[in-house]
Amino acid sequence: MIGVAYPAIDSKGSAMDFSKLTLGSKLIGGAGVLLLIDSVLHWQQVTIGPISAGVSMWHGWGVLVGLTLLAILAWEGAQLADVKIAVGPLSPSLLTMVLSALLVLFTLIKVLADNFVASWAWIGLVLAIVVAAGAWLNMQAAGESLADLRSSVAPASPGPSPPPMTTEADPSEAGSGSIDAV
């Protein structure tokens, strides 16, 4: 049987060309989707004999991990669909880098803070690092660096400084207690 490949259609009705994705975007999307799947597996697990019980990533710090991951995937999807969203002084690749750094931080806290950590949690940490590596590659491909991130979020330089405050003597007190040089 011969299969027909239908191109993905964006919101404007035109086909999206996935071959134009950068390596960084492919890493972010692939590792992000795998991390989303991994998030429903047991990140904490206790086994006593034949009985095993565990919980997924979605509790405690894992909620922040999941929400950050969903934000990254939604942001990258919007970029893929050519949706322009202004986020202040940050460029799209810098925003992805910031979110990815938060993803790694929250995932690391989740893995280190939990008891009875299962192998799926460690796999999730590796996948979060791969997402951050993809964001780093995208940032490099855009010709940006962490210095650009620092300068884009730094407060603007203050305007002209106000004149120094001076105290003027009251004219009525001019002759009292002052010594005039002759």
C-alpha positions in Angstrom: 0.0 0.0 0.0 1.3 3.4 -0.9 1.1 6.1 1.8 0.4 9.7 1.1 2.3 12.2 3.2 0.3 15.3 4.0 2.3 18.4 4.9 1.6 20.0 8.3 -0.7 23.0 7.8 -0.2 26.1 9.9 -2.9 28.6 11.0 -2.6 30.5 7.7 -3.4 27.5 5.6 0.2 27.1 4.3 2.4 24.1 4.7 5.1 24.2 7.3 8.5 22.9 6.2 10.0 20.8 9.0 13.2 20.3 7.0 14.1 24.0 7.7 14.2 23.3 11.5 17.5 23.9 13.1 19.2 21.1 15.0 18.5 23.0 18.2 14.8 23.1 17.4 14.7 19.4 16.6 16.4 18.7 19.9 14.0 20.9 21.9 11.0 19.4 20.2 12.1 15.8 20.3 13.5 15.8 23.9 10.6 18.0 25.0 8.0 15.5 23.8 10.0 12.6 25.2 10.2 14.4 28.6 6.4 15.0 28.5 5.9 11.2 28.0 8.5 10.4 30.7 6.7 12.8 33.1 3.8 10.4 33.5 6.0 7.4 34.4 7.2 6.6 37.9 9.8 9.2 39.0 9.6 7.9 42.5 9.1 4.2 43.2 9.2 1.8 46.1 9.3 -2.0 45.6 8.7 -4.4 48.4 8.8 -8.0 47.1 6.3 -8.4 44.3 4.5 -5.1 45.1 5.6 -1.9 43.6 4.2 1.6 44.0 5.3 4.9 42.5 4.3 8.4 41.6 4.9 10.4 38.4 6.7 13.7 38.1 3.6 15.8 38.5 3.8 16.6 42.2 5.9 19.0 44.3 8.7 20.6 42.2 7.5 18.4 39.3 4.6 20.7 38.7 7.0 23.6 37.9 9.0 21.2 35.7 5.8 20.3 33.8 4.6 23.9 33.4 8.0 25.1 32.3 8.1 22.2 29.7 4.7 23.0 28.4 5.6 26.7 28.1 8.8 25.8 26.1 6.8 23.4 23.8 4.0 26.0 23.3 6.6 28.8 22.6 8.5 26.6 20.1 5.3 25.6 18.5 4.3 29.3 18.1 7.7 30.0 16.5 7.3 27.1 14.2 3.8 28.4 13.1 5.4 31.8 12.5 3.4 33.4 15.2 5.0 36.7 16.4 4.7 37.3 20.1 6.6 40.2 21.7 8.2 39.4 25.0 9.8 42.6 25.9 13.6 42.9 25.3 14.1 39.2 24.9 14.5 37.6 21.5 12.8 34.2 20.8 16.0 32.2 21.2 16.9 34.0 24.4 13.5 33.3 25.9 13.8 29.7 25.0 17.2 29.6 26.7 15.9 31.2 29.9 12.9 28.7 30.0 15.3 25.8 29.3 17.6 26.9 32.1 14.7 27.0 34.5 13.6 23.6 33.2 17.0 22.1 34.1 17.1 23.8 37.5 13.6 22.6 38.4 14.2 19.1 37.2 17.5 18.9 39.1 15.8 20.1 42.3 13.0 17.6 41.7 15.4 14.7 41.3 17.7 15.6 44.2 14.9 16.6 46.7 12.8 13.4 46.2 13.2 10.1 48.0 13.1 6.8 46.3 14.1 8.3 42.9 13.5 5.9 40.0 15.4 5.6 36.8 12.7 7.6 34.9 13.6 10.7 37.0 17.2 10.5 35.9 16.1 10.0 32.3 13.9 13.1 32.7 16.9 15.1 33.9 19.0 14.0 30.9 16.1 15.0 28.6 15.8 18.4 30.3 19.6 18.9 29.6 19.1 18.0 26.0 16.3 20.6 25.7 18.7 23.2 27.2 21.4 22.1 24.7 19.0 22.6 21.9 18.1 26.0 23.2 21.8 26.8 23.4 22.3 25.7 19.8 19.4 27.9 18.7 20.9 30.9 20.6 24.3 30.3 19.0 22.7 30.0 15.5 20.9 33.3 16.0 24.3 34.9 16.8 23.4 35.6 20.4 25.2 34.8 23.7 24.6 35.0 27.4 26.1 38.5 27.3 23.1 39.5 25.1 20.8 38.0 27.7 22.5 39.9 30.5 22.3 43.2 28.5 18.7 42.7 27.5 17.4 42.3 31.0 19.7 44.8 32.7 18.0 48.0 33.8 18.4 50.9 31.5 21.0 53.4 32.4 19.5 56.2 34.4 18.9 59.6 32.8 20.8 62.7 33.7 21.5 62.8 37.4 19.6 65.5 39.4 21.7 68.5 40.4 23.3 68.1 43.8 21.2 69.5 46.7 22.5 72.7 48.2 21.4 74.5 51.2 21.0 78.2 50.8 21.4 80.4 53.9 18.4 82.4 54.9 19.1 86.0 54.0 17.7 87.1 57.4 20.5 85.2 59.1 23.3 86.7 57.1 24.9 88.8 59.8 24.4 86.5 62.7 27.5 84.5 63.7 29.3 84.7 60.4 32.8 86.0 60.0 33.4 88.1 56.9 36.8 88.3 55.4 38.0 91.7 54.6 
